[in-house]
Amino acid sequence: MAQKNKVTVKIMDRDYTVVSDDSREHMQRVANYVDDRMKAIFDGNKKLSTSMTGVLTALNIADEYFKVLEEKEELEKRINSPQYELKSARDELDAVVQEFERRSQAYEKMVHEFSRLIDTSSIYETGVAQLRKRMEKLDHELKVKEEELKRSREDVLELEKVVSKEGRKIDFDEGTTE
């Protein structure tokens, strides 16, 4: 247990013995403060008794104490606020980094898929080009066949004219002559 200090202090011209764990200097400083405050209140109104002066002094000192306590709490909030803001900023930064990584992976996946689609479309384009060439070839063959068919019809008409001039009729379906 710490050694108790004992000191005699004077408040409003009366001696008081104070015992505390605090240093003698601290106790004397507190007593001087209370004495100064009580004298200031008493000097402002000489009709006050010592007990009334003591109560008003205690109220004033309690008021100061609570104001200082509120100021201390506000300062602690300010001191802790940057730490809180820093933690919040770090948390937000971590969230942004995670989102960036997620989007970056999604982007890489899309680029890979796009490349695959380009490769696939090249294959399809090659197939479509080959089909176009084949279609053009078949279209050309069809036109050639249509031309041949047209010439054959014209030949048939010419032959029918020749035969009708000669008076004979040839039935081409049965291959007979009349």
Residue pairs with C-beta under 8 A, 6 or more apart in sequence:
2 21
4 19
4 20
4 21
5 19
5 20
5 21
5 22
5 23
5 24
5 27
6 17
6 18
6 19
7 17
7 18
7 24
7 27
7 28
7 31
8 15
8 16
8 17
8 18
9 15
9 16
9 17
9 18
9 27
9 28
9 31
9 32
9 35
10 16
10 31
10 35
11 31
11 34
11 35
11 38
12 35
12 38
12 39
12 42
12 50
12 53
14 50
16 31
18 27
18 31
20 26
20 27
34 57
34 61
37 57
37 60
37 61
38 53
38 54
38 57
41 48
41 53
41 56
41 57
41 60
42 48
42 50
42 53
48 56
156 172
159 170
160 170
163 169
163 170
168 177
168 178
169 177
169 178
170 176
170 177
170 178
171 177
171 178
